[in-house]
Amino acid sequence: MTELTDLSSKARRSAHIVRNTRETSLTVNADIDGNGQSSVKTDLNFLDHLISTIVRHSLIDLDLTAQSNDHIVHHVIEDTAIALSQTLDMALLERKNIRRFGYASVAMDDSLASVSIDLVRRQFHKIELQLMNNMTEGIQKEDLEHFVRSLVQNLNACTHIEVKYGDNDHHKIEAALKAFAVAFRMAATIDTRGIGVPSTKGEM
């Protein structure tokens, strides 16, 4: 069961989600118009680090706690990505007056990643992380890939993520998520010159 609370009555773009299943229990509070403050507790240190990285470079504020009910790592990673993304989607409200498009190229030591985002309400994603090792910082390769995929699948947007090159898988995925954060920040920023939904259709 997922409980969604729209906090649009506030001046800031904020949202709250409680997601409870037999597999996991999660609580997420997100503020799009924050300054990069985070409290992230999933009991998976590298996952906490990656989410905190997204927060720091997107400048959202985030309070996220995730608890495993069945002690399966894959479920925690998947449900955390889903809940985080759904909270951001809700916090964007009607997406009026946003820049809508965002892009970034981020280097991290040996790795270079690029991301382009269109915050239109049409889901599409293409992801190329170029991970090579079966395990990175205690998390399986397929679970790291699934985290990124679940994150963009539930954002209700068009997202392209590409790691151009790199030798270190930690650097590759972190560069990719930093680029995602910077691109999201750009796309979600209020455009003071814009009026209404930024689309010729008149709706997203």
C-alpha positions as CSV (number, residue, x, y, z in Angstrom):
1,M,0.0,0.0,0.0
2,T,1.3,3.5,-0.9
3,E,0.0,6.6,0.8
4,L,0.5,9.8,-1.2
5,T,0.1,13.3,0.3
6,D,0.1,16.3,-1.9
7,L,1.6,19.3,-0.1
8,S,0.8,21.8,-2.9
9,S,-0.8,24.2,-0.4
10,K,2.7,25.2,0.7
11,A,4.7,27.8,-1.2
12,R,7.4,25.3,-1.8
13,R,7.1,22.3,-4.1
14,S,7.0,19.4,-1.5
15,A,5.6,15.9,-1.3
16,H,5.4,13.0,1.2
17,I,5.0,9.3,0.5
18,V,4.6,6.4,2.8
19,R,5.0,3.0,1.1
20,N,4.4,-0.2,3.0
21,T,4.4,-3.7,1.5
22,R,5.3,-7.1,2.7
23,E,8.8,-6.5,1.3
24,T,9.7,-3.0,2.5
25,S,8.5,0.0,4.5
26,L,9.5,3.4,3.3
27,T,8.9,7.1,4.2
28,V,10.0,9.9,1.9
29,N,9.7,13.6,2.2
30,A,11.1,15.8,-0.6
31,D,11.3,19.5,-1.2
32,I,12.2,20.5,-4.8
33,D,13.0,24.0,-3.7
34,G,15.6,23.0,-1.0
35,N,19.3,23.5,-0.6
36,G,20.6,20.0,-0.8
37,Q,20.1,18.8,2.8
38,S,19.5,15.1,3.2
39,S,18.8,12.4,5.8
40,V,19.0,9.0,4.1
41,K,18.8,5.7,5.9
42,T,18.4,2.4,3.9
43,D,21.0,0.3,5.8
44,L,22.9,0.0,2.5
45,N,25.9,2.4,2.8
46,F,26.6,2.8,-0.9
47,L,22.9,3.3,-1.7
48,D,22.7,6.0,1.0
49,H,25.8,7.6,-0.6
50,L,24.3,7.6,-4.1
51,I,21.0,9.1,-3.0
52,S,22.8,11.7,-0.9
53,T,24.8,12.6,-4.0
54,I,21.6,13.1,-6.0
55,V,20.3,15.4,-3.2
56,R,23.4,17.4,-2.9
57,H,23.7,18.2,-6.6
58,S,20.0,18.6,-7.4
59,L,19.6,20.9,-4.3
60,I,16.4,19.2,-3.3
61,D,15.9,18.5,0.4
62,L,15.2,14.9,1.2
63,D,14.3,12.8,4.3
64,L,14.2,9.1,3.3
65,T,14.0,6.0,5.5
66,A,13.7,2.4,4.1
67,Q,13.4,-0.8,6.1
68,S,13.5,-4.3,4.7
69,N,10.6,-6.6,5.8
70,D,11.9,-9.7,4.0
71,H,15.7,-9.1,4.2
72,I,16.1,-9.1,0.4
73,V,18.5,-6.4,-0.8
74,H,17.0,-6.2,-4.3
75,H,13.5,-5.2,-2.9
76,V,15.0,-2.4,-0.8
77,I,16.9,-1.0,-3.7
78,E,13.9,-1.2,-6.1
79,D,11.3,0.2,-3.7
80,T,13.6,3.0,-2.6
81,A,14.0,4.1,-6.2
82,I,10.3,3.9,-6.9
83,A,9.3,5.8,-3.7
84,L,11.9,8.5,-4.3
85,S,11.0,9.0,-7.9
86,Q,7.2,9.1,-7.2
87,T,7.8,11.7,-4.5
88,L,9.7,13.9,-6.9
89,D,7.0,13.5,-9.5
90,M,4.4,14.6,-7.0
91,A,6.5,17.5,-5.7
92,L,6.7,18.9,-9.3
93,L,2.9,19.5,-9.1
94,E,1.5,20.6,-12.5
95,R,5.0,21.4,-13.7
96,K,4.0,25.0,-14.5
97,N,6.7,27.6,-15.3
98,I,9.5,25.1,-15.1
99,R,12.4,25.1,-17.6
100,R,11.4,21.6,-18.5
101,F,14.6,20.6,-20.2
102,G,17.8,19.9,-18.4
103,Y,21.2,18.5,-19.4
104,A,24.6,17.9,-17.8
105,S,28.0,16.4,-18.5
106,V,29.8,15.4,-15.3
107,A,33.4,14.1,-14.9
108,M,34.5,12.0,-12.0
109,D,38.2,11.1,-12.2
110,D,38.4,8.5,-15.0
111,S,34.7,8.6,-15.8
112,L,32.5,10.9,-17.9
113,A,28.7,10.8,-17.9
114,S,26.0,12.8,-19.7
115,V,22.3,13.1,-18.9
116,S,19.5,14.9,-20.7
117,I,16.0,15.2,-19.1
118,D,12.7,16.4,-20.5
119,L,10.1,16.7,-17.6
120,V,7.3,16.1,-20.0
121,R,4.7,13.7,-18.6
122,R,5.7,11.0,-21.1
123,Q,7.9,8.2,-19.8
124,F,10.9,7.2,-21.9
125,H,14.3,6.2,-20.8
126,K,17.6,5.0,-22.3
127,I,20.4,4.1,-19.9
128,E,24.0,3.0,-20.6
129,L,26.0,2.8,-17.4
130,Q,28.9,0.6,-18.8
131,L,29.3,-1.2,-15.4
132,M,31.8,-4.1,-15.7
133,N,32.2,-5.7,-12.3
134,N,29.6,-8.0,-10.7
135,M,29.8,-6.1,-7.4
136,T,30.5,-2.5,-6.5
137,E,30.8,-1.4,-2.9
138,G,28.8,-4.4,-1.7
139,I,25.9,-4.1,-4.2
140,Q,25.3,-6.4,-7.2
141,K,25.7,-4.8,-10.6
142,E,22.2,-5.8,-11.6
143,D,20.8,-4.1,-8.5
144,L,22.7,-0.8,-9.2
145,E,21.4,-0.9,-12.8
146,H,17.9,-1.6,-11.5
147,F,18.0,1.3,-9.1
148,V,18.8,3.7,-11.9
149,R,16.2,2.2,-14.2
150,S,13.5,2.2,-11.5
151,L,14.3,5.8,-10.6
152,V,13.8,7.1,-14.1
153,Q,10.9,4.8,-15.0
154,N,8.8,6.3,-12.2
155,L,9.8,10.0,-12.7
156,N,7.2,10.4,-15.4
157,A,9.7,12.0,-17.8
158,C,12.0,11.4,-20.7
159,T,15.5,10.6,-19.5
160,H,18.7,9.7,-21.3
161,I,21.7,8.6,-19.3
162,E,25.0,7.7,-20.8
163,V,28.4,6.9,-19.3
164,K,30.8,7.8,-22.0
165,Y,33.8,6.0,-20.6
166,G,35.6,5.1,-17.3
167,D,37.6,2.4,-15.6
168,N,36.1,2.4,-12.1
169,D,32.4,1.3,-11.7
170,H,32.0,3.4,-8.5
171,H,33.0,6.5,-10.5
172,K,30.8,5.6,-13.4
173,I,27.6,5.3,-11.5
174,E,28.3,8.2,-9.3
175,A,29.1,10.4,-12.3
176,A,25.9,9.3,-13.9
177,L,23.8,10.2,-10.9
178,K,25.6,13.5,-10.4
179,A,24.8,14.3,-14.0
180,F,21.2,13.2,-13.4
181,A,20.9,15.5,-10.4
182,V,22.3,18.5,-12.2
183,A,20.1,18.0,-15.2
184,F,17.0,17.5,-13.0
185,R,17.9,20.7,-11.1
186,M,18.0,22.6,-14.3
187,A,14.8,21.1,-15.7
188,A,12.8,21.7,-12.5
189,T,14.0,25.3,-12.0
190,I,11.2,27.9,-12.2
191,D,11.6,30.0,-15.3
192,T,10.5,33.6,-14.3
193,R,9.8,34.4,-18.0
194,G,7.6,31.4,-18.5
195,I,3.8,31.4,-18.2
196,G,1.9,28.2,-17.5
197,V,2.9,24.7,-18.7
198,P,6.0,24.9,-21.0
199,S,4.4,23.0,-23.9
200,T,2.7,24.1,-27.2
201,K,0.0,21.5,-26.3
202,G,-1.0,23.5,-23.3
203,E,-0.5,20.6,-21.0
204,M,2.3,18.1,-20.1
